[in-house]
Amino acid sequence: MKRGKKYLEAAKLVDRTMQYDVPEAVALVKKTSTAKFDETVEAHFRLGVDGRHADQQVRGAVVLPHGTGKQVRVLVFAKGDKVDEALAAGADYAGGEELVPKIQNDGWFEFDVVVATPDMMGVVGRLGRVLGPKGLMPNPKAGTVTMDVTKAVNDIKAGKIEYRLDKANIIHCPVGKVSFSEEQLVENINALVSAITRAKPSSAKGQYYRSVTLASTMGPGVKVNTAKFV
């Protein structure tokens, strides 16, 4: 992959052999961000688990103290009063069966997170083929299948993010924007690390955090020292 001049200059500031403490890593990520837009800062956790086994799955959600810096559009599947409750809480869209053809046939995806009340999961299940691959299926572990739609919407709008293993046993999560202060990014990262640590499966053996890397959208990766994580 050919890298631009700015990227190569920024990459020189990062010592590839070093593992930096979180505050140092955050400072470097901010320093090596050269794009003209407000880049997202992402954390990538390679874990010592095997997600192919159900008892070694790592999945959940956490409210980042300072949010992600992104406006999150929420769609709620619900019935009756719960539709009004969801909209009152700040959901961007709420409804029931009538939304299925709109998503399935018209390819409507003007939302980032889907919440559903348990009694609507039969309806939402019909959208599994289209929502699943996009990581949009509601899930009880992530708090997106619930009767308390007000809390679910409020948490998401406040900066709740979902974390889950991909096929390579890596978790990828946004932890804020480059425009955030170093303190805000550090606090968001610490909140995420605490949640992933609490989610450690009892069947996981050996080193849990194999490697952790921070990077901005267009910037080089900065390796993080994980010694203090567990």
Contacts in CASP RR format, 6 or more apart in sequence:
PFRMAT RR
TARGET T0000
AUTHOR 0000-0000-0000
METHOD contacts of the structure
MODEL  1
MKRGKKYLEAAKLVDRTMQYDVPEAVALVKKTSTAKFDETVEAHFRLGVD
GRHADQQVRGAVVLPHGTGKQVRVLVFAKGDKVDEALAAGADYAGGEELV
PKIQNDGWFEFDVVVATPDMMGVVGRLGRVLGPKGLMPNPKAGTVTMDVT
KAVNDIKAGKIEYRLDKANIIHCPVGKVSFSEEQLVENINALVSAITRAK
PSSAKGQYYRSVTLASTMGPGVKVNTAKFV
3 11 0 8 1.000
6 34 0 8 1.000
7 34 0 8 1.000
7 218 0 8 1.000
7 219 0 8 1.000
7 220 0 8 1.000
9 34 0 8 1.000
10 31 0 8 1.000
10 32 0 8 1.000
10 33 0 8 1.000
10 34 0 8 1.000
10 219 0 8 1.000
10 220 0 8 1.000
11 32 0 8 1.000
11 219 0 8 1.000
11 220 0 8 1.000
13 28 0 8 1.000
13 31 0 8 1.000
13 32 0 8 1.000
14 28 0 8 1.000
14 32 0 8 1.000
14 220 0 8 1.000
14 221 0 8 1.000
14 222 0 8 1.000
16 223 0 8 1.000
18 223 0 8 1.000
19 223 0 8 1.000
19 224 0 8 1.000
19 225 0 8 1.000
19 226 0 8 1.000
20 28 0 8 1.000
20 222 0 8 1.000
20 223 0 8 1.000
20 224 0 8 1.000
20 225 0 8 1.000
21 224 0 8 1.000
21 225 0 8 1.000
21 228 0 8 1.000
22 186 0 8 1.000
22 189 0 8 1.000
22 190 0 8 1.000
22 224 0 8 1.000
22 225 0 8 1.000
23 182 0 8 1.000
23 186 0 8 1.000
25 214 0 8 1.000
25 222 0 8 1.000
25 223 0 8 1.000
25 224 0 8 1.000
26 41 0 8 1.000
26 182 0 8 1.000
26 185 0 8 1.000
26 186 0 8 1.000
26 189 0 8 1.000
26 214 0 8 1.000
27 182 0 8 1.000
28 222 0 8 1.000
29 41 0 8 1.000
29 178 0 8 1.000
29 185 0 8 1.000
29 214 0 8 1.000
29 215 0 8 1.000
29 216 0 8 1.000
29 219 0 8 1.000
29 221 0 8 1.000
29 222 0 8 1.000
30 178 0 8 1.000
30 182 0 8 1.000
30 185 0 8 1.000
30 216 0 8 1.000
32 216 0 8 1.000
32 219 0 8 1.000
32 220 0 8 1.000
32 222 0 8 1.000
33 39 0 8 1.000
33 178 0 8 1.000
33 216 0 8 1.000
33 218 0 8 1.000
33 219 0 8 1.000
34 218 0 8 1.000
34 219 0 8 1.000
35 216 0 8 1.000
35 217 0 8 1.000
35 218 0 8 1.000
35 219 0 8 1.000
38 177 0 8 1.000
38 178 0 8 1.000
38 179 0 8 1.000
39 177 0 8 1.000
39 178 0 8 1.000
39 216 0 8 1.000
39 217 0 8 1.000
39 218 0 8 1.000
39 219 0 8 1.000
40 68 0 8 1.000
40 70 0 8 1.000
40 174 0 8 1.000
40 176 0 8 1.000
40 177 0 8 1.000
40 178 0 8 1.000
40 216 0 8 1.000
40 217 0 8 1.000
41 174 0 8 1.000
41 175 0 8 1.000
41 176 0 8 1.000
41 177 0 8 1.000
41 178 0 8 1.000
41 180 0 8 1.000
41 185 0 8 1.000
41 214 0 8 1.000
41 215 0 8 1.000
41 216 0 8 1.000
42 172 0 8 1.000
42 173 0 8 1.000
42 174 0 8 1.000
42 175 0 8 1.000
42 214 0 8 1.000
42 215 0 8 1.000
42 216 0 8 1.000
42 217 0 8 1.000
43 171 0 8 1.000
43 172 0 8 1.000
43 173 0 8 1.000
43 175 0 8 1.000
43 189 0 8 1.000
43 192 0 8 1.000
43 212 0 8 1.000
43 213 0 8 1.000
43 214 0 8 1.000
44 170 0 8 1.000
44 171 0 8 1.000
44 172 0 8 1.000
44 212 0 8 1.000
44 213 0 8 1.000
44 214 0 8 1.000
44 215 0 8 1.000
45 170 0 8 1.000
45 171 0 8 1.000
45 173 0 8 1.000
45 196 0 8 1.000
45 209 0 8 1.000
45 211 0 8 1.000
45 212 0 8 1.000
46 168 0 8 1.000
46 169 0 8 1.000
46 170 0 8 1.000
46 209 0 8 1.000
46 210 0 8 1.000
46 211 0 8 1.000
46 212 0 8 1.000
47 58 0 8 1.000
47 165 0 8 1.000
47 169 0 8 1.000
47 170 0 8 1.000
47 171 0 8 1.000
47 196 0 8 1.000
47 204 0 8 1.000
47 208 0 8 1.000
47 209 0 8 1.000
47 210 0 8 1.000
48 169 0 8 1.000
48 204 0 8 1.000
48 206 0 8 1.000
48 207 0 8 1.000
48 208 0 8 1.000
48 209 0 8 1.000
48 210 0 8 1.000
49 56 0 8 1.000
49 57 0 8 1.000
49 58 0 8 1.000
49 165 0 8 1.000
49 169 0 8 1.000
49 201 0 8 1.000
49 204 0 8 1.000
49 208 0 8 1.000
50 56 0 8 1.000
50 169 0 8 1.000
51 57 0 8 1.000
51 58 0 8 1.000
51 165 0 8 1.000
51 169 0 8 1.000
53 203 0 8 1.000
55 201 0 8 1.000
55 202 0 8 1.000
55 203 0 8 1.000
56 201 0 8 1.000
56 203 0 8 1.000
56 204 0 8 1.000
57 164 0 8 1.000
57 165 0 8 1.000
57 201 0 8 1.000
58 163 0 8 1.000
58 164 0 8 1.000
58 165 0 8 1.000
58 171 0 8 1.000
58 196 0 8 1.000
58 199 0 8 1.000
58 200 0 8 1.000
58 201 0 8 1.000
59 139 0 8 1.000
59 141 0 8 1.000
59 142 0 8 1.000
59 162 0 8 1.000
59 163 0 8 1.000
59 164 0 8 1.000
59 165 0 8 1.000
59 199 0 8 1.000
60 141 0 8 1.000
60 142 0 8 1.000
60 162 0 8 1.000
60 163 0 8 1.000
60 164 0 8 1.000
60 195 0 8 1.000
60 199 0 8 1.000
61 141 0 8 1.000
61 142 0 8 1.000
61 143 0 8 1.000
61 144 0 8 1.000
61 155 0 8 1.000
61 160 0 8 1.000
61 161 0 8 1.000
61 162 0 8 1.000
61 163 0 8 1.000
61 195 0 8 1.000
62 160 0 8 1.000
62 161 0 8 1.000
62 163 0 8 1.000
62 191 0 8 1.000
62 192 0 8 1.000
62 194 0 8 1.000
62 195 0 8 1.000
63 155 0 8 1.000
63 158 0 8 1.000
63 159 0 8 1.000
63 160 0 8 1.000
63 191 0 8 1.000
64 159 0 8 1.000
64 160 0 8 1.000
64 161 0 8 1.000
64 175 0 8 1.000
64 176 0 8 1.000
64 188 0 8 1.000
64 191 0 8 1.000
64 192 0 8 1.000
65 184 0 8 1.000
65 187 0 8 1.000
65 188 0 8 1.000
65 191 0 8 1.000
66 176 0 8 1.000
66 180 0 8 1.000
66 184 0 8 1.000
66 185 0 8 1.000
66 187 0 8 1.000
66 188 0 8 1.000
67 158 0 8 1.000
67 159 0 8 1.000
67 176 0 8 1.000
67 188 0 8 1.000
68 159 0 8 1.000
68 161 0 8 1.000
68 174 0 8 1.000
68 175 0 8 1.000
68 176 0 8 1.000
68 177 0 8 1.000
69 176 0 8 1.000
69 177 0 8 1.000
69 180 0 8 1.000
70 112 0 8 1.000
70 174 0 8 1.000
70 176 0 8 1.000
70 177 0 8 1.000
72 112 0 8 1.000
72 113 0 8 1.000
72 156 0 8 1.000
72 157 0 8 1.000
72 159 0 8 1.000
73 92 0 8 1.000
73 93 0 8 1.000
73 110 0 8 1.000
73 111 0 8 1.000
73 112 0 8 1.000
73 113 0 8 1.000
74 90 0 8 1.000
74 91 0 8 1.000
74 92 0 8 1.000
74 93 0 8 1.000
74 111 0 8 1.000
74 112 0 8 1.000
74 113 0 8 1.000
74 114 0 8 1.000
74 115 0 8 1.000
74 153 0 8 1.000
74 156 0 8 1.000
74 157 0 8 1.000
75 91 0 8 1.000
75 92 0 8 1.000
75 93 0 8 1.000
75 94 0 8 1.000
75 99 0 8 1.000
75 111 0 8 1.000
75 113 0 8 1.000
75 114 0 8 1.000
75 115 0 8 1.000
76 82 0 8 1.000
76 83 0 8 1.000
76 86 0 8 1.000
76 91 0 8 1.000
76 93 0 8 1.000
76 94 0 8 1.000
76 95 0 8 1.000
76 114 0 8 1.000
76 115 0 8 1.000
76 116 0 8 1.000
76 117 0 8 1.000
76 149 0 8 1.000
76 152 0 8 1.000
76 153 0 8 1.000
77 94 0 8 1.000
77 95 0 8 1.000
77 96 0 8 1.000
77 99 0 8 1.000
77 114 0 8 1.000
77 115 0 8 1.000
77 116 0 8 1.000
77 117 0 8 1.000
77 120 0 8 1.000
77 123 0 8 1.000
77 124 0 8 1.000
77 138 0 8 1.000
78 85 0 8 1.000
78 86 0 8 1.000
78 94 0 8 1.000
78 95 0 8 1.000
78 96 0 8 1.000
78 116 0 8 1.000
78 117 0 8 1.000
78 120 0 8 1.000
78 149 0 8 1.000
79 96 0 8 1.000
79 117 0 8 1.000
79 119 0 8 1.000
79 120 0 8 1.000
82 94 0 8 1.000
82 117 0 8 1.000
82 147 0 8 1.000
82 149 0 8 1.000
83 94 0 8 1.000
83 95 0 8 1.000
83 96 0 8 1.000
84 94 0 8 1.000
85 149 0 8 1.000
85 150 0 8 1.000
86 94 0 8 1.000
86 95 0 8 1.000
86 115 0 8 1.000
86 149 0 8 1.000
86 150 0 8 1.000
86 153 0 8 1.000
87 94 0 8 1.000
88 150 0 8 1.000
89 149 0 8 1.000
89 150 0 8 1.000
89 153 0 8 1.000
89 154 0 8 1.000
90 153 0 8 1.000
90 157 0 8 1.000
91 115 0 8 1.000
91 149 0 8 1.000
91 153 0 8 1.000
92 110 0 8 1.000
92 111 0 8 1.000
93 99 0 8 1.000
93 110 0 8 1.000
93 111 0 8 1.000
94 149 0 8 1.000
96 120 0 8 1.000
96 123 0 8 1.000
97 123 0 8 1.000
100 123 0 8 1.000
100 126 0 8 1.000
100 127 0 8 1.000
102 108 0 8 1.000
103 109 0 8 1.000
103 127 0 8 1.000
103 130 0 8 1.000
103 131 0 8 1.000
104 126 0 8 1.000
104 127 0 8 1.000
104 130 0 8 1.000
107 130 0 8 1.000
109 134 0 8 1.000
109 136 0 8 1.000
111 136 0 8 1.000
113 136 0 8 1.000
113 144 0 8 1.000
113 156 0 8 1.000
113 162 0 8 1.000
114 124 0 8 1.000
114 131 0 8 1.000
114 136 0 8 1.000
114 137 0 8 1.000
114 138 0 8 1.000
114 144 0 8 1.000
115 138 0 8 1.000
115 144 0 8 1.000
115 145 0 8 1.000
115 146 0 8 1.000
115 149 0 8 1.000
115 152 0 8 1.000
115 153 0 8 1.000
115 156 0 8 1.000
116 124 0 8 1.000
116 138 0 8 1.000
116 144 0 8 1.000
116 145 0 8 1.000
117 145 0 8 1.000
117 146 0 8 1.000
117 147 0 8 1.000
117 149 0 8 1.000
118 145 0 8 1.000
118 146 0 8 1.000
118 147 0 8 1.000
121 138 0 8 1.000
121 145 0 8 1.000
124 131 0 8 1.000
124 137 0 8 1.000
124 138 0 8 1.000
125 137 0 8 1.000
127 137 0 8 1.000
128 137 0 8 1.000
131 137 0 8 1.000
138 144 0 8 1.000
138 145 0 8 1.000
139 145 0 8 1.000
139 162 0 8 1.000
140 146 0 8 1.000
142 162 0 8 1.000
143 152 0 8 1.000
144 152 0 8 1.000
144 162 0 8 1.000
146 152 0 8 1.000
161 173 0 8 1.000
161 174 0 8 1.000
161 192 0 8 1.000
163 171 0 8 1.000
163 173 0 8 1.000
163 192 0 8 1.000
163 195 0 8 1.000
163 196 0 8 1.000
163 199 0 8 1.000
164 171 0 8 1.000
165 171 0 8 1.000
166 172 0 8 1.000
171 196 0 8 1.000
173 192 0 8 1.000
175 185 0 8 1.000
175 188 0 8 1.000
175 189 0 8 1.000
175 192 0 8 1.000
175 214 0 8 1.000
176 184 0 8 1.000
176 185 0 8 1.000
176 188 0 8 1.000
178 216 0 8 1.000
180 188 0 8 1.000
189 214 0 8 1.000
193 229 0 8 1.000
197 208 0 8 1.000
197 229 0 8 1.000
197 230 0 8 1.000
200 208 0 8 1.000
200 230 0 8 1.000
208 229 0 8 1.000
208 230 0 8 1.000
209 226 0 8 1.000
209 229 0 8 1.000
209 230 0 8 1.000
211 223 0 8 1.000
211 226 0 8 1.000
212 223 0 8 1.000
212 224 0 8 1.000
212 226 0 8 1.000
212 229 0 8 1.000
213 221 0 8 1.000
213 222 0 8 1.000
213 223 0 8 1.000
213 224 0 8 1.000
214 221 0 8 1.000
214 222 0 8 1.000
214 224 0 8 1.000
215 221 0 8 1.000
215 222 0 8 1.000
END
